[in-house]
């Protein structure tokens, strides 16, 4: 799995989420589906390397306020489309509010992340940009990169929905999602992140609490898919009814991405 990782100077959690077997007996082509954290700190060398991906589209899943705070850098000569969330609630980001107000324990971190995942598919901004992303997959020719801030939650859900659409086995879907924990070496970075939280909020968080909050766990993704089952009956029904991914679009995407 680690062969999927793409090391960059200052872009975290970069990897290929293609190259999986599908239920139709085909395989998703490698080199067309990429996922990362944000690109605001990208070095010139990072941008040159990303430019070599042949990107048709960049999908930025961050809120407008996040984009203003950390504007993206683009590869030289990039002429593809940029898909962004337009809705901005104008308030403090939920994870910042959590860090400032909640008990910073392992259990509270897990409970918070579970709540986030159960709500995430139904956010109007997410539904809009997810829908546009799938249309871009069906209409484009080159590669696509999806990212949010850390490239783990919003990005992780959208990658998992893509795998669901294409018939990737659920075990592979989860393993791809969990690869974030390897890509960012969360265990090694937890003490430094705890210090940053203390500097930002004046509050202490254990390494275990940091890992629960800033890492990914299969239970988080399962919570999102359980919410889809509750609201729509299945993730496939959500894709069709909420995101407009009908059979024709599904077939175009599968045909374009098949190896």
N, C-alpha and C positions, 0 to 999 in steps of 0.2 A: 504493500500500500504506500510506503514512504516514497516510492518512485514517482508518485503523483505530485509530490511537493515541488514547488518552483522557488528556489531561494532568491531573494531580492535584498538589496541594501536596506530599504526602508518601507517596503510593502509587506505587511504581515499576512500569514495564513493564505498564501497563494498556491493554488493547486488546480489540477484538471479534474472535473467531475464527470467526464465522459469515460469511454473505454470500459463500459460494463455490459455484460450479457443481458439480453432482454427476453421476455417470455415468448416472443415470436421467433426465437432461435437466431436472432441477429445480434449485433453488437453495436453500441454507440461508438462512433468514430472518436479517437483521441484528437486533441488539438482544436476542438471547436467549442467546448464548454469550459470556461474558466471561472473560478471564484476567488475572491481576495478580501482583505480588509481595505480601508480607504486608501486613497492615493495622494493625500495632501502632502506627505513628506517624501514622496518618491524622488530619488536621485535622477540625474540625467541618464545614468547607466540603466536605472530601472525602467525609465520611459522608453529607452531604445530597445530594451529587451521586450517590453510589452508591445512595442510597435511591431515586433517580429511575429506576434501572434496572428496578425491579419484580421484585426477586429472590425466587425461590421457595426457592433453596438456595445455601448457601456450602459449598464443598468445600475443606477445609484439609488439604493433603497433608504438613504438617510432622509430625515426631515429637512426642510429648507433651513431651519436654524442651525442644524449640524453642518450643512454645506457652507453656510456663511462663516461659521467658526473655523472650518478646515476646508478651504476651497480645493477642489481636485486639480491635479496636474494631468495633462493628456500627452500621449506620445506625439512626437513631431509629425506634422502632416496628417494627424488623425482627421478623417472626414466622415466618419460614421455617425450614427444617431446616438444621442444621449437620452435615456429614459429616466425621468426623475419623478419623485413624489411632489405634487404641487401643494397639497393640503398641509397647513402648518397650524397646530393648535395654539401656538404662541406661548405655551407654558414650559415649565421645566421638564426636561427629559425624565421619564419614569425611573430610570436606573439611578439618576442623580438624586431624585427625591427619596428613593429607597435608601441610598447610602447616607443621606443626611438625617433620616428620621427613624428608620427601623432598627431593631436589634440586629447587630451584625454577627449573626451566628450561622452555622452551617445549615440548620433547619430552616431559618428564616430566608436564607438565600435560595434554598431549593423551593420553598413555598412561593416566593416571589417569582422565580423563573417559571414555575409551572403555571401561575396565573397569567404571566405575559404570553406564554405559548398558547394558552387556550383562547386568548383574545386576538392574537396576531393575525390569523387568516381573515378576520372579519373587519379589520380596520379599513375604512373607505380608501385611504391613500394606498394601502397595500393591495387591495383588490384592483384598483385602477392600474397601478404600475405592473402588477403580476399579469394582468390581462394583456397589457401592451407588450410585455416581454414575450409571452407565448405567440402573439401575432408576429413579432419580429423574428422569432425562431422559424416560423413557417414561411416567412417572406424573404429572409436574408440569404446571403451567400457565404459570408465569412464567419469568423468566430465571434463569440459574445463573452463578455466578462460581467458577472454580477458581484456587487459588493455593498456592504453597509459600513458601519464604523469599524467593528472588529471582525466582520466576515463570518460570524458564527450563528446568530439567531435569525434575523430576517433573511440573510443569505442562505443559512442552513435550511430554513423552511422552503424557500423557493427552489433550491437544488433538490430537496426531497420530493417536492411536487413534480418537478421535471422527471425525476426517476420514476415516480408513480405513473405519470403519463406514458412513459416509454416502456413500462413493464419490467423495470429493474427489480430483482428479487428484494423483498423487504430487508433481508439480512445485509445485502450489499448497500442498500439505502441507509441503514443505520450505521454501518461501518464507515461509510463515506462521511456522514455527519460527525461521527466521533473523532475523525481524523484531525479535527481542530485541536484537540488536546495534545496531539503530537506536534502539529505544525507550529504551535505557539509556545511549546515547552512551559505550560502553565505552572506545573509543579515547581520548576526552577525559578520562575518569575514571580511566584506568589509573595515572597517576602518584600520585594521591591514594590509590588502593587499595593500591599498592605501599608507600606510607608506613604505612598502617594495618597491613599485614602485618608490616612491620618492627617497629612498636610492639608488636604482639601476640606475635610469635615471636622477635624479635631477628635475623631472617634477611632477606636481600635477595632480591627477585624483580624480574626485568626487566619492562618494560612488555609485551613479547611473551609472557612467561610468564603474566602476569596475564590478558592477553587470551585465551590458550589455556585457562586454568583457569576464568575467570569469564564468558567469552563462550560462544557456541554455534557449532558447525560442523556442516555436513551429515553429516560422517563419524560424529559422535556418535549422531545419530538413526538413521543407517544401521546402526550397530553394534547398537542395540536391536532393530531389525527383523530383522537377520540372526540374532540370538539367538532371536527368536520363530520364524523359519523352521527353525532347527536343532532347537528343542524341540517345536514343534507343527506344522511344515510350512508355516504361514503366519500372518500377523497375524489374519486372519479366524478361523482355527481357534482361536487363543489367546482371542479375544473370546468364542467360543462355549464352548469347553471349560474354560478357566480362569476366565472372568468370568461365565459363565452367560447371555451375550447370545444367546439363541436367535432363530430367524426371527421369531417373534411379537413379541418385544421390539424387534428391529431394525426391524421394520415400523412399530411404534408410534412409535419415536423419529423415523424418517424422515418419517412423516406429520405429526407435531407440529412438526417443525422446517422443513418445506418451505415455501418462499415461495409 
